[in-house]
Amino acid sequence: MLDPLALHARLGGALHRLAAESWALHVAAWRPSTPERFEREWTAHPADRREVVVFNRRCFENRYSQQFGDTAYAYAGQTAAATPVPDASACAAFLPECDAALGGAGLNTCLQNWYEPEHWLGDHRDAERQLVPGAPIASLSWGAARRFALKPKPVKSAAAAAADSVALELYLRDGDLLLMGGATQLTHVHGVPKRRKKDEGAPGRRISWTFRAFRPEGEPKAARKRKRVEPLESSLES
């Protein structure tokens, strides 16, 4: 199991405790863009937005997206077919680099997203049954700053909620790396809210790469009940 305190010591940044078993690490300006590289990556976005199912209704994503790697990603009532990682792309450089920074977490796929200023991403949690248990999820941002929100997962009764579960909202700016680990996908939902007039920075385009460790094709999916993750030490920032 990845030790968040050791990871924090190695990468720096701000380590946030979300719940006893959940954490997020925000590393500012980890791999910033250049105008030329940003424009090259922006022109690679798909021509059309992906059709998804939200609350039993078909609609289009509020962004452009493409799954890269060897494994398709099933979410929101559809499957994002995997495409080989393009040579000489930012994804080809950042996927192994990010995995190495995590000490070899097995990251093997990338979901790349392209956001216009008016685009947003609703609150959700990743379907962990496809993922390697305990592996963190990493996200790198380029372009305009956008809010990123982590909220305790809605539950049917207050008694079922984690007593120490807290929300976190931060700005992801150009080059920022965000890691979500432990039981975060079980205790929290996350999203990129709609931009407000009072938000930091000027409206602009944003690109993000989300790196995950998927189980090999044909391997049985994880059971829905997850083993307990050791609680974090109380020294984490909240």
C-alpha positions in Angstrom: 0.0 0.0 0.0 1.4 3.4 -1.0 2.5 5.5 2.0 1.1 9.0 1.6 3.5 10.5 4.1 6.5 9.0 2.3 5.0 10.3 -1.0 4.6 13.7 0.5 8.2 13.7 1.6 9.4 12.8 -1.9 7.2 15.1 -4.0 6.4 18.0 -1.6 3.2 19.9 -2.0 0.2 19.9 0.4 -1.1 16.6 1.8 -4.8 16.8 2.8 -6.5 14.3 5.1 -10.1 13.7 3.8 -11.1 10.9 6.2 -9.3 8.4 8.3 -8.5 6.2 5.3 -8.6 8.9 2.5 -6.1 11.5 1.3 -5.2 13.9 -1.5 -1.8 15.3 -2.4 -1.6 18.6 -4.4 1.8 19.4 -5.9 1.9 22.8 -7.6 3.7 23.4 -10.9 4.9 19.8 -11.2 5.1 19.8 -15.0 4.0 23.2 -16.4 3.2 23.7 -20.1 4.5 26.0 -22.7 2.3 27.9 -25.2 3.5 25.7 -28.0 3.0 22.4 -26.3 -0.4 23.4 -25.0 -1.6 24.4 -28.5 -0.3 21.1 -29.9 -2.1 19.1 -27.4 -5.3 21.2 -27.7 -5.6 20.6 -31.4 -5.6 16.8 -30.7 -9.0 16.8 -29.0 -11.7 14.7 -30.6 -14.1 16.4 -33.0 -17.2 15.4 -30.9 -18.0 15.1 -27.3 -18.8 11.6 -25.9 -22.4 10.6 -25.3 -23.0 9.4 -21.7 -25.9 8.4 -19.5 -26.6 10.5 -16.4 -29.5 9.8 -14.1 -31.0 7.5 -16.8 -30.8 10.3 -19.4 -28.6 10.4 -22.5 -26.6 13.5 -22.9 -23.1 14.7 -24.0 -20.1 15.2 -21.7 -19.3 18.8 -20.9 -15.8 18.4 -22.2 -13.9 16.4 -24.9 -12.3 13.2 -23.7 -10.2 10.3 -25.0 -9.0 7.1 -23.3 -5.4 6.0 -24.0 -3.7 2.8 -23.1 -4.6 -0.9 -23.4 -7.8 -1.0 -21.4 -11.3 0.5 -22.1 -12.9 2.5 -19.4 -16.6 1.9 -18.5 -18.3 4.9 -16.9 -21.5 6.9 -17.1 -23.4 4.2 -19.0 -20.9 3.9 -21.8 -17.4 2.5 -22.5 -14.5 4.7 -23.6 -12.6 2.5 -26.0 -8.8 2.5 -25.5 -6.5 4.0 -28.1 -2.8 3.4 -28.1 -0.8 6.2 -26.5 0.4 8.5 -29.3 4.1 8.7 -29.8 5.7 12.0 -28.8 2.5 13.1 -27.0 2.4 14.6 -23.6 0.6 11.5 -22.4 3.5 9.3 -23.7 5.9 11.4 -21.6 3.8 11.9 -18.5 2.3 8.5 -17.9 5.6 6.7 -17.2 7.0 9.8 -15.5 4.1 10.0 -13.1 4.2 6.3 -12.4 7.9 6.6 -11.5 7.2 9.6 -9.2 4.8 7.3 -7.3 7.5 4.6 -7.0 6.0 2.3 -9.6 2.3 2.3 -8.8 1.4 0.4 -12.0 -0.3 3.3 -13.8 -1.1 2.1 -17.3 -4.0 4.1 -18.7 -4.8 7.8 -19.3 -8.1 9.6 -19.7 -7.3 12.9 -21.4 -9.8 15.7 -21.1 -10.1 19.1 -22.9 -12.2 21.8 -21.3 -13.5 25.0 -22.9 -14.1 27.8 -20.3 -17.8 26.9 -20.0 -17.2 23.1 -19.6 -17.4 21.4 -16.3 -17.4 17.9 -14.7 -20.2 16.8 -12.3 -19.5 15.2 -9.0 -18.7 11.5 -9.3 -16.4 8.8 -8.0 -14.3 6.4 -10.1 -15.5 2.8 -10.6 -12.8 1.0 -8.6 -13.9 -2.5 -9.7 -11.8 -2.0 -12.8 -8.8 -0.7 -10.9 -5.8 -2.2 -9.0 -6.8 -2.1 -5.3 -4.9 0.5 -3.4 -3.4 2.2 -6.4 -3.7 6.0 -6.4 -5.3 8.1 -9.1 -3.2 10.9 -10.5 -4.2 14.0 -12.5 -2.1 16.6 -14.2 -3.5 19.9 -15.4 -2.4 22.4 -18.1 -3.9 25.8 -19.0 -6.4 27.9 -17.1 -6.9 27.5 -13.3 -10.1 25.6 -12.4 -11.7 24.7 -9.1 -11.5 21.0 -8.1 -13.9 19.9 -5.4 -13.8 16.8 -3.2 -17.0 16.2 -1.1 -18.0 13.5 1.3 -19.9 10.8 -0.5 -23.7 11.4 -0.1 -25.3 8.7 2.1 -28.8 7.8 2.9 -28.5 8.5 6.6 -26.2 10.8 8.7 -25.3 7.9 10.9 -23.7 6.1 7.9 -21.3 9.0 7.1 -17.7 8.9 8.2 -17.6 11.1 11.3 -14.3 12.7 10.3 -14.9 13.0 6.5 -14.3 16.5 5.3 -14.6 18.4 2.0 -11.8 20.0 0.1 -11.8 22.6 -2.6 -8.7 23.9 -4.4 -7.6 25.4 -7.6 -5.7 23.3 -10.1 -3.4 25.6 -12.1 -1.0 25.0 -15.0 1.3 22.1 -14.3 -0.3 21.0 -11.0 -0.4 17.4 -10.0 -3.2 16.0 -7.9 -3.1 12.5 -6.3 -6.1 10.8 -4.7 -5.4 7.8 -2.6 -6.4 5.4 0.2 -10.2 5.0 0.3 -11.0 8.4 -1.4 -13.1 6.8 -4.1 -15.2 5.2 -1.5 -15.6 8.1 0.9 -15.7 11.1 -1.5 -17.0 12.3 -4.8 -15.0 14.8 -6.9 -15.6 17.1 -9.8 -14.7 20.3 -11.7 -17.5 22.8 -10.9 -18.9 25.4 -13.3 -16.8 28.5 -13.5 -18.0 31.5 -11.5 -17.2 35.2 -12.2 -15.3 35.4 -8.9 -13.1 32.4 -9.6 -9.3 33.0 -9.8 -7.7 33.8 -13.1 -9.1 34.7 -16.5 -11.4 32.2 -18.2 -9.4 29.9 -20.5 -9.0 26.4 -21.9 -7.8 23.6 -19.8 -6.3 20.1 -20.5 -6.1 17.3 -18.0 -4.6 13.8 -17.9 -5.9 11.3 -15.4 -3.7 8.3 -14.9 -5.0 5.1 -13.4 -3.8 1.5 -12.7 -6.3 -0.8 -14.5 -6.4 -4.5 -13.8 -5.1 -6.7 -16.7 -7.8 -7.8 -19.2 -9.4 -11.0 -18.1 -8.5 -10.7 -14.4 -11.5 -11.0 -12.1 -12.9 -7.6 -11.0 -12.5 -6.5 -7.5 -15.2 -7.4 -5.0 -17.4 -4.5 -4.1 -16.3 -4.6 -0.4 -12.9 -3.1 0.0 -10.3 -4.2 2.6 -9.7 -1.6 5.3 -6.9 0.8 4.6 -4.7 1.9 7.5 -5.7 5.3 8.9 -3.5 8.2 8.2 -1.5 9.8 10.9 -2.9 13.0 12.5 -0.1 15.2 11.1 -1.8 15.6 7.7 -3.0 19.0 6.6 -6.8 19.3 6.5 
